[in-house]
Amino acid sequence: MTRLLPCLLLLLGTAITPVFAKSSAPSSKYGLVIHGGAGVIARDELTPAREAEYRARLAEALDAGYAVLERGGAALDAVLAAVTILEDSPLFNAGKGSVLNADGICELDASVMEGRTLGAGAVAGVHRIKNPVRLARDVMEKSGHVMMVGDGAEQFARTLDYEMMAPDYFQTDHRRQQLQKAKELEKAKAKKSAALQPEDAYLLRQFKWGTVGCVALDQAGNLAAGTSTGGMTNKKYGRVGDTPIIGAGTYANNATCAVSATGWGEYFIRAGVARDISAQMEYAGRSVAEAARATMAKVGALGGDGGVIALDARGNLAMEFNSPGMYRAHRFTGQARFVAIYAEPATP
Amino acid sequence: MTRLLPCLLLLLGTAITPVFAKSSAPSSKYGLVIHGGAGVIARDELTPAREAEYRARLAEALDAGYAVLERGGAALDAVLAAVTILEDSPLFNAGKGSVLNADGICELDASVMEGRTLGAGAVAGVHRIKNPVRLARDVMEKSGHVMMVGDGAEQFARTLDYEMMAPDYFQTDHRRQQLQKAKELEKAKAKKSAALQPEDAYLLRQFKWGTVGCVALDQAGNLAAGTSTGGMTNKKYGRVGDTPIIGAGTYANNATCAVSATGWGEYFIRAGVARDISAQMEYAGRSVAEAARATMAKVGALGGDGGVIALDARGNLAMEFNSPGMYRAHRFTGQARFVAIYAEPATP
């Protein structure tokens, strides 16, 4: 009978609870790091007005997450607060403003993980969920499962009375233009007449960028991570990248670190980016910064590009990327707010 | 322009090629390990005739994979040869004979990975593909992507002229009975009148077991891994377990090991089982056996059960499980064929 219990618990949808990670001793330091995608955008292509918009939205998301932590809230609540703001902004490739797939619709992936319980949740290929990161959390907390894909994930959302958005809620003119350009290039390539114009550069570089994510450390010393994306412009065949893959795009473990990744998802899955950073801390005793650097070097050696944010339970952080820039920001107790886009440090 | 090339290559579907893992020095030893699921089956519930069937099918798959290696074939080809035989057998929860989801259809997941290139491919939630492991390989080699889910993955298969099977090709009476029993139990639970009968034990224990997989080492010293499953009886909402998650159910890296897992997928994702074994070898210098044991202890501490097979580039292997048994077999140069089901070693 005892042997049957685990089966029954899962079959009947009990939420996960078991724990092996030790909860860290409460830290006096708390705060969060966010990203809005890596791979951007040469300085000469981003107008001052546009840059100001990005900085404002990053700051808003950062402050929303920080406010949760400041009032003693949980790391995962801070992650949700920050990521939903980035999802709701048309500037980033997640939620509203996501890139369009080959069928001209937005297909969204997200995941979350909690460092204390090693609980995790993920959704992939949803089309009508305003905040996929919220659904990923509900998968973790209310389904007894870790990952749901496609229409099934939306059926689960309906059982929780999620509002189903019309597909065009997510779409912007900018993303429609990107899709059109991607299809033109694809056709040209098919005719063996690919003549890439320099003016295509801006659009092309943005095809697969803009994933958003957050890692947070709360006053109780608990870590959490979350990531959300629209994936890759003109993607076909239900392609899924690293964002909803626990251990690739997202990972959190109080004993090591919380990680959220952004970049060329295929390489990030193969390198197992988020988990590789944690594993170096666990098994080789490396710092979060050393580990993040080594992992991104591996991604680069494979041929991939992008970046990661990572945070350990003492508040040490890494923002590592091998692309020209990464939208990123952090805020911690006793420190000024930091917001940056390009490779070099920038002032808030 | 150089910066655009990676975008274009992916957009236009070029297969992955970059490599960072060193190819191991050719080993004189080659061979493979397979599993047909963990979690089985008390000795008194498996009739001698049924046990003989399982053993025969495991031996057939093993020999098919070994024949590939013996004639100098690639590890990944051996994995495909073995896993497709297990998929085609109604005995295992993969391909034909898969468990039924809540809608009464088989929903299949699979993945593969190559240790030399760190190339990987996965499909999740397909309904009409006879050998999902073959499609996972085609995703790796022909799509430029790593993971495809649902109808999209089947559209990709159509572009490669895959035969689409009728959904009832996959179904067996045994699995239909399991689904019926699972639904009865679910209803009883909903009415708060769950009275689990001892005779339900056999069916219940098999609800989530029977995933198949293979790890192989070829004469050139290359490793590969593959895993295939029908998931969990009565699963809903597009639930996906660890099988198609690179780093959870499947991983291969010539520098460390090849791994295929089977068990309660939610725990295997959270523990990142396959990658955790590799990481211990890479960062803590543990042997494949030590690493597999430590990882399965973590799964157990979380509350999960199941097992793994793992193989390093020198032919050292691990078959570790915390369930009453695991269908497993291996065959290596200069060694007798080994086939076992229960916890204790068994003769071929």
Interface residues (C-beta under 8 A of the other chain):
Chain A: M1 R3 L4 P6 C7 L8 L10 L11 L12 I16 T17 P18 V19 F20 M113 L118 G119 A120 A124 G125 S143 G144 H145 V146 M147 M148 V149 G150 D151 G152 A153 Q155 F156 A182 L185 E186 K189 A194 L196 P198 D200 A201 L204 R205 F207 K208 M232 T233 N234 K236 Y237 G238 R239 V240 G241 I245 I246 G247 A248 Y251 W264 G265 E266 I269 R270 A271 G272 R275 D276 A279 Q280 E282 Y283 A284 K298 A301 L302 G303 D305
Chain B: M1 R3 L4 P6 C7 L8 L10 L11 L12 I16 T17 P18 V19 F20 M113 L118 G119 A120 A124 G125 S143 G144 H145 V146 M147 M148 V149 G150 D151 G152 A153 Q155 F156 A182 L185 E186 K189 A194 L196 D200 A201 L204 R205 F207 K208 M232 T233 N234 K236 Y237 G238 R239 V240 G241 I245 I246 G247 A248 Y251 W264 G265 E266 I269 R270 A271 G272 R275 D276 A279 Q280 E282 Y283 A284 K298 A301 L302 G303 G304 D305 P324
